[in-house]
Amino acid sequence: MKCPYCSKEMECGYLYNGYQPVQWIPNDKKPSNFAFRATDDGVKLNNEFTMRGYRAEAYYCKTCHIVISKPE
């Protein structure tokens, strides 16, 4: 997917917030095993704690630092 702002290729990954901060994680990485800690190479999106897990495919632009969820 191309970034709508800079037209560079975006990296595919997913949004996740099990017991960690909401973060974008590359497809080849897994969430951290430690609660309240962001994954190595993950991009933290908030600091809120939640008891529910959530995962959605999303793309990240390293140039513009934006995350866009995949359209359904």
N, CA, C and O atoms as a Tinker XYZ file with bonds, in Angstrom:
   288  protein
     1  N      0.856000   -1.171000    0.000000    73     2
     2  CA     0.000000    0.000000    0.000000    64     1     3
     3  C      0.902000    1.234000    0.000000    63     2     4     5
     4  O      1.905000    1.279000    0.713000    81     3
     5  N      0.541000    2.220000   -0.796000    73     3     6
     6  CA     1.298000    3.476000   -0.873000    64     5     7
     7  C      0.761000    4.469000    0.158000    63     6     8     9
     8  O     -0.446000    4.554000    0.383000    81     7
     9  N      1.668000    5.212000    0.776000    73     7    10
    10  CA     1.283000    6.245000    1.739000    64     9    11
    11  C      0.541000    7.358000    0.993000    63    10    12    13
    12  O      1.025000    7.828000   -0.036000    81    11
    13  N     -0.615000    7.785000    1.490000    73    11    14
    14  CA    -1.359000    8.845000    0.812000    64    13    15
    15  C     -0.700000   10.227000    0.926000    63    14    16    17
    16  O     -1.103000   11.159000    0.230000    81    15
    17  N      0.299000   10.366000    1.787000    73    15    18
    18  CA     0.966000   11.655000    1.981000    64    17    19
    19  C      2.267000   11.785000    1.200000    63    18    20    21
    20  O      2.518000   12.819000    0.582000    81    19
    21  N      3.107000   10.731000    1.222000    73    19    22
    22  CA     4.416000   10.824000    0.569000    64    21    23
    23  C      4.574000    9.862000   -0.611000    63    22    24    25
    24  O      5.566000    9.934000   -1.336000    81    23
    25  N      3.615000    8.971000   -0.808000    73    23    26
    26  CA     3.589000    7.986000   -1.904000    64    25    27
    27  C      4.641000    6.894000   -1.787000    63    26    28    29
    28  O      4.831000    6.132000   -2.734000    81    27
    29  N      5.331000    6.793000   -0.652000    73    27    30
    30  CA     6.275000    5.687000   -0.442000    64    29    31
    31  C      5.506000    4.451000    0.005000    63    30    32    33
    32  O      4.379000    4.544000    0.492000    81    31
    33  N      6.142000    3.283000   -0.171000    73    31    34
    34  CA     5.519000    2.027000    0.227000    64    33    35
    35  C      5.420000    1.954000    1.746000    63    34    36    37
    36  O      6.380000    2.257000    2.455000    81    35
    37  N      4.249000    1.547000    2.240000    73    35    38
    38  CA     4.034000    1.416000    3.683000    64    37    39
    39  C      4.304000   -0.025000    4.099000    63    38    40    41
    40  O      4.129000   -0.949000    3.304000    81    39
    41  N      4.729000   -0.215000    5.346000    73    39    42
    42  CA     5.013000   -1.545000    5.870000    64    41    43
    43  C      3.742000   -2.147000    6.464000    63    42    44    45
    44  O      3.032000   -1.496000    7.230000    81    43
    45  N      3.466000   -3.405000    6.098000    73    43    46
    46  CA     2.265000   -4.083000    6.585000    64    45    47
    47  C      2.527000   -4.676000    7.967000    63    46    48    49
    48  O      3.590000   -5.241000    8.224000    81    47
    49  N      1.557000   -4.540000    8.836000    73    47    50
    50  CA     1.644000   -5.092000   10.184000    64    49    51
    51  C      0.251000   -5.163000   10.762000    63    50    52    53
    52  O     -0.717000   -5.400000   10.040000    81    51
    53  N      0.144000   -4.958000   12.076000    73    51    54
    54  CA    -1.168000   -5.004000   12.714000    64    53    55
    55  C     -1.195000   -4.134000   13.962000    63    54    56    57
    56  O     -0.165000   -3.855000   14.576000    81    55
    57  N     -2.413000   -3.709000   14.322000    73    55    58
    58  CA    -2.635000   -2.973000   15.566000    64    57    59
    59  C     -2.960000   -3.990000   16.643000    63    58    60    61
    60  O     -3.708000   -4.938000   16.401000    81    59
    61  N     -2.403000   -3.799000   17.832000    73    59    62
    62  CA    -2.596000   -4.762000   18.914000    64    61    63
    63  C     -2.628000   -4.042000   20.248000    63    62    64    65
    64  O     -1.875000   -3.091000   20.460000    81    63
    65  N     -3.494000   -4.484000   21.151000    73    63    66
    66  CA    -3.466000   -3.956000   22.518000    64    65    67
    67  C     -3.988000   -4.996000   23.500000    63    66    68    69
    68  O     -5.051000   -4.814000   24.092000    81    67
    69  N     -3.261000   -6.060000   23.670000    73    67    70
    70  CA    -3.638000   -7.050000   24.672000    64    69    71
    71  C     -3.486000   -6.409000   26.040000    63    70    72    73
    72  O     -4.357000   -5.650000   26.465000    81    71
    73  N     -2.426000   -6.693000   26.719000    73    71    74
    74  CA    -2.125000   -6.076000   28.016000    64    73    75
    75  C     -1.003000   -5.065000   27.882000    63    74    76    77
    76  O     -0.475000   -4.588000   28.886000    81    75
    77  N     -0.629000   -4.728000   26.639000    73    75    78
    78  CA     0.396000   -3.732000   26.375000    64    77    79
    79  C     -0.269000   -2.450000   25.893000    63    78    80    81
    80  O     -1.477000   -2.427000   25.658000    81    79
    81  N      0.521000   -1.372000   25.744000    73    79    82
    82  CA    -0.022000   -0.153000   25.135000    64    81    83
    83  C     -0.494000   -0.471000   23.712000    63    82    84    85
    84  O      0.044000   -1.377000   23.075000    81    83
    85  N     -1.490000    0.261000   23.209000    73    83    86
    86  CA    -1.898000    0.077000   21.817000    64    85    87
    87  C     -0.680000    0.386000   20.963000    63    86    88    89
    88  O     -0.016000    1.401000   21.171000    81    87
    89  N     -0.384000   -0.480000   20.007000    73    87    90
    90  CA     0.817000   -0.312000   19.202000    64    89    91
    91  C      0.648000   -0.954000   17.841000    63    90    92    93
    92  O     -0.148000   -1.877000   17.669000    81    91
    93  N      1.410000   -0.454000   16.872000    73    91    94
    94  CA     1.502000   -1.075000   15.565000    64    93    95
    95  C      2.709000   -1.985000   15.619000    63    94    96    97
    96  O      3.773000   -1.583000   16.090000    81    95
    97  N      2.550000   -3.236000   15.131000    73    95    98
    98  CA     3.624000   -4.223000   15.170000    64    97    99
    99  C      3.826000   -4.769000   13.759000    63    98   100   101
   100  O      2.844000   -5.096000   13.094000    81    99
   101  N      5.076000   -4.880000   13.277000    73    99   102
   102  CA     5.318000   -5.473000   11.958000    64   101   103
   103  C      4.808000   -6.919000   11.924000    63   102   104   105
   104  O      4.785000   -7.594000   12.953000    81   103
   105  N      4.400000   -7.394000   10.742000    73   103   106
   106  CA     3.845000   -8.749000   10.608000    64   105   107
   107  C      4.776000   -9.842000   11.113000    63   106   108   109
   108  O      4.300000  -10.869000   11.596000    81   107
   109  N      6.091000   -9.654000   11.015000    73   107   110
   110  CA     7.022000  -10.708000   11.419000    64   109   111
   111  C      7.384000  -10.650000   12.908000    63   110   112   113
   112  O      8.260000  -11.392000   13.352000    81   111
   113  N      6.731000   -9.791000   13.679000    73   111   114
   114  CA     6.990000   -9.668000   15.120000    64   113   115
   115  C      5.759000  -10.081000   15.912000    63   114   116   117
   116  O      4.636000  -10.014000   15.413000    81   115
   117  N      5.980000  -10.511000   17.160000    73   115   118
   118  CA     4.892000  -10.872000   18.063000    64   117   119
   119  C      4.831000   -9.865000   19.202000    63   118   120   121
   120  O      5.835000   -9.222000   19.507000    81   119
   121  N      3.658000   -9.714000   19.844000    73   119   122
   122  CA     3.565000   -8.820000   20.997000    64   121   123
   123  C      4.518000   -9.257000   22.111000    63   122   124   125
   124  O      4.870000  -10.433000   22.204000    81   123
   125  N      4.929000   -8.322000   22.944000    73   123   126
   126  CA     5.795000   -8.606000   24.074000    64   125   127
   127  C      5.116000   -9.572000   25.040000    63   126   128   129
   128  O      3.893000   -9.555000   25.187000    81   127
   129  N      5.900000  -10.402000   25.687000    73   127   130
   130  CA     5.379000  -11.314000   26.705000    64   129   131
   131  C      5.160000  -10.605000   28.036000    63   130   132   133
   132  O      4.550000  -11.167000   28.946000    81   131
   133  N      5.650000   -9.386000   28.153000    73   131   134
   134  CA     5.558000   -8.643000   29.402000    64   133   135
   135  C      4.428000   -7.627000   29.345000    63   134   136   137
   136  O      4.359000   -6.824000   28.414000    81   135
   137  N      3.550000   -7.656000   30.325000    73   135   138
   138  CA     2.443000   -6.709000   30.377000    64   137   139
   139  C      2.983000   -5.282000   30.519000    63   138   140   141
   140  O      4.032000   -5.064000   31.125000    81   139
   141  N      2.266000   -4.336000   29.964000    73   139   142
   142  CA     2.576000   -2.901000   30.031000    64   141   143
   143  C      3.829000   -2.498000   29.261000    63   142   144   145
   144  O      4.311000   -1.379000   29.435000    81   143
   145  N      4.370000   -3.371000   28.417000    73   143   146
   146  CA     5.592000   -3.058000   27.674000    64   145   147
   147  C      5.319000   -3.138000   26.179000    63   146   148   149
   148  O      4.672000   -4.078000   25.719000    81   147
   149  N      5.797000   -2.175000   25.426000    73   147   150
   150  CA     5.667000   -2.205000   23.971000    64   149   151
   151  C      6.620000   -3.261000   23.400000    63   150   152   153
   152  O      7.659000   -3.554000   23.992000    81   151
   153  N      6.261000   -3.818000   22.267000    73   151   154
   154  CA     7.067000   -4.806000   21.571000    64   153   155
   155  C      8.294000   -4.140000   20.952000    63   154   156   157
   156  O      8.217000   -2.995000   20.508000    81   155
   157  N      9.429000   -4.851000   20.918000    73   155   158
   158  CA    10.590000   -4.333000   20.198000    64   157   159
   159  C     10.171000   -4.124000   18.747000    63   158   160   161
   160  O      9.524000   -4.999000   18.171000    81   159
   161  N     10.513000   -3.013000   18.152000    73   159   162
   162  CA    10.143000   -2.611000   16.795000    64   161   163
   163  C      8.683000   -2.204000   16.667000    63   162   164   165
   164  O      8.253000   -1.824000   15.578000    81   163
   165  N      7.915000   -2.271000   17.732000    73   163   166
   166  CA     6.531000   -1.805000   17.690000    64   165   167
   167  C      6.498000   -0.287000   17.790000    63   166   168   169
   168  O      7.443000    0.328000   18.284000    81   167
   169  N      5.418000    0.314000   17.323000    73   167   170
   170  CA     5.238000    1.762000   17.393000    64   169   171
   171  C      4.079000    2.023000   18.342000    63   170   172   173
   172  O      2.921000    1.800000   17.989000    81   171
   173  N      4.391000    2.502000   19.559000    73   171   174
   174  CA     3.376000    2.713000   20.587000    64   173   175
   175  C      2.448000    3.853000   20.193000    63   174   176   177
   176  O      2.902000    4.923000   19.787000    81   175
   177  N      1.124000    3.612000   20.318000    73   175   178
   178  CA     0.141000    4.601000   19.917000    64   177   179
   179  C     -0.579000    5.252000   21.088000    63   178   180   181
   180  O     -1.195000    6.303000   20.915000    81   179
   181  N     -0.519000    4.655000   22.282000    73   179   182
   182  CA    -1.125000    5.282000   23.464000    64   181   183
   183  C     -0.520000    4.689000   24.727000    63   182   184   185
   184  O      0.306000    3.779000   24.650000    81   183
   185  N     -0.920000    5.191000   25.878000    73   183   186
   186  CA    -0.428000    4.706000   27.157000    64   185   187
   187  C     -1.531000    4.097000   28.010000    63   186   188   189
   188  O     -1.288000    3.767000   29.170000    81   187
   189  N     -2.733000    3.940000   27.470000    73   187   190
   190  CA    -3.851000    3.409000   28.239000    64   189   191
   191  C     -3.756000    1.902000   28.409000    63   190   192   193
   192  O     -3.331000    1.191000   27.498000    81   191
   193  N     -4.153000    1.421000   29.580000    73   191   194
   194  CA    -4.214000   -0.003000   29.846000    64   193   195
   195  C     -5.621000   -0.494000   29.571000    63   194   196   197
   196  O     -6.590000    0.186000   29.909000    81   195
   197  N     -5.749000   -1.658000   28.965000    73   195   198
   198  CA    -7.065000   -2.235000   28.706000    64   197   199
   199  C     -7.046000   -3.718000   29.053000    63   198   200   201
   200  O     -6.012000   -4.373000   28.920000    81   199
   201  N     -8.161000   -4.242000   29.489000    73   199   202
   202  CA    -8.269000   -5.666000   29.826000    64   201   203
   203  C     -8.670000   -6.498000   28.603000    63   202   204   205
   204  O     -8.643000   -7.727000   28.667000    81   203
   205  N     -9.030000   -5.868000   27.521000    73   203   206
   206  CA    -9.466000   -6.577000   26.327000    64   205   207
   207  C     -8.389000   -6.530000   25.253000    63   206   208   209
   208  O     -7.684000   -5.532000   25.109000    81   207
   209  N     -8.273000   -7.594000   24.520000    73   207   210
   210  CA    -7.325000   -7.621000   23.413000    64   209   211
   211  C     -7.973000   -7.131000   22.128000    63   210   212   213
   212  O     -9.194000   -7.188000   21.982000    81   211
   213  N     -7.169000   -6.656000   21.208000    73   211   214
   214  CA    -7.666000   -6.184000   19.929000    64   213   215
   215  C     -6.541000   -6.301000   18.918000    63   214   216   217
   216  O     -5.385000   -6.012000   19.225000    81   215
   217  N     -6.888000   -6.729000   17.703000    73   215   218
   218  CA    -5.883000   -6.829000   16.653000    64   217   219
   219  C     -6.552000   -6.492000   15.326000    63   218   220   221
   220  O     -7.643000   -6.986000   15.041000    81   219
   221  N     -5.915000   -5.662000   14.517000    73   219   222
   222  CA    -6.433000   -5.301000   13.197000    64   221   223
   223  C     -5.258000   -5.047000   12.265000    63   222   224   225
   224  O     -4.276000   -4.424000   12.669000    81   223
   225  N     -5.343000   -5.520000   11.018000    73   223   226
   226  CA    -4.288000   -5.289000   10.043000    64   225   227
   227  C     -4.181000   -3.796000    9.762000    63   226   228   229
   228  O     -5.191000   -3.107000    9.621000    81   227
   229  N     -2.948000   -3.303000    9.680000    73   227   230
   230  CA    -2.724000   -1.875000    9.450000    64   229   231
   231  C     -1.373000   -1.672000    8.782000    63   230   232   233
   232  O     -0.510000   -2.549000    8.825000    81   231
   233  N     -1.199000   -0.516000    8.169000    73   231   234
   234  CA     0.044000   -0.165000    7.484000    64   233   235
   235  C      0.675000    1.036000    8.159000    63   234   236   237
   236  O     -0.019000    1.931000    8.641000    81   235
   237  N      2.029000    1.045000    8.189000    73   235   238
   238  CA     2.783000    2.112000    8.858000    64   237   239
   239  C      3.752000    2.737000    7.870000    63   238   240   241
   240  O      4.477000    2.025000    7.176000    81   239
   241  N      3.773000    4.068000    7.800000    73   239   242
   242  CA     4.731000    4.795000    6.966000    64   241   243
   243  C      5.850000    5.301000    7.871000    63   242   244   245
   244  O      5.619000    6.128000    8.753000    81   243
   245  N      7.067000    4.799000    7.646000    73   243   246
   246  CA     8.214000    5.209000    8.458000    64   245   247
   247  C      8.601000    6.670000    8.202000    63   246   248   249
   248  O      9.178000    7.318000    9.075000    81   247
   249  N      8.290000    7.185000    7.026000    73   247   250
   250  CA     8.613000    8.565000    6.695000    64   249   251
   251  C      7.665000    9.545000    7.369000    63   250   252   253
   252  O      8.107000   10.515000    7.985000    81   251
   253  N      6.364000    9.298000    7.255000    73   251   254
   254  CA     5.352000   10.214000    7.776000    64   253   255
   255  C      4.914000    9.878000    9.201000    63   254   256   257
   256  O      4.258000   10.693000    9.850000    81   255
   257  N      5.266000    8.695000    9.695000    73   255   258
   258  CA     4.879000    8.228000   11.033000    64   257   259
   259  C      3.362000    8.189000   11.189000    63   258   260   261
   260  O      2.816000    8.664000   12.184000    81   259
   261  N      2.689000    7.614000   10.186000    73   259   262
   262  CA     1.249000    7.447000   10.272000    64   261   263
   263  C      0.897000    5.969000   10.180000    63   262   264   265
   264  O      1.617000    5.186000    9.560000    81   263
   265  N     -0.207000    5.600000   10.797000    73   263   266
   266  CA    -0.739000    4.242000   10.737000    64   265   267
   267  C     -2.116000    4.325000   10.098000    63   266   268   269
   268  O     -2.944000    5.148000   10.488000    81   267
   269  N     -2.353000    3.464000    9.113000    73   267   270
   270  CA    -3.648000    3.408000    8.432000    64   269   271
   271  C     -4.135000    1.980000    8.501000    63   270   272   273
   272  O     -3.427000    1.059000    8.094000    81   271
   273  N     -5.350000    1.783000    9.018000    73   271   274
   274  CA    -5.889000    0.429000    9.069000    64   273   275
   275  C     -6.334000    0.012000    7.668000    63   274   276   277
   276  O     -6.715000    0.839000    6.839000    81   275
   277  N     -6.273000   -1.293000    7.436000    73   275   278
   278  CA    -6.652000   -1.830000    6.140000    64   277   279
   279  C     -8.155000   -1.699000    5.949000    63   278   280   281
   280  O     -8.922000   -2.063000    6.840000    81   279
   281  N     -8.590000   -1.182000    4.798000    73   279   282
   282  CA   -10.028000   -1.100000    4.541000    64   281   283
   283  C    -10.630000   -2.487000    4.442000    63   282   284   285
   284  O     -9.997000   -3.408000    3.926000    81   283
   285  N    -11.855000   -2.642000    4.937000    73   283   286
   286  CA   -12.512000   -3.954000    4.878000    64   285   287
   287  C    -13.384000   -4.048000    3.658000    63   286   288
   288  O    -14.022000   -5.077000    3.432000    81   287
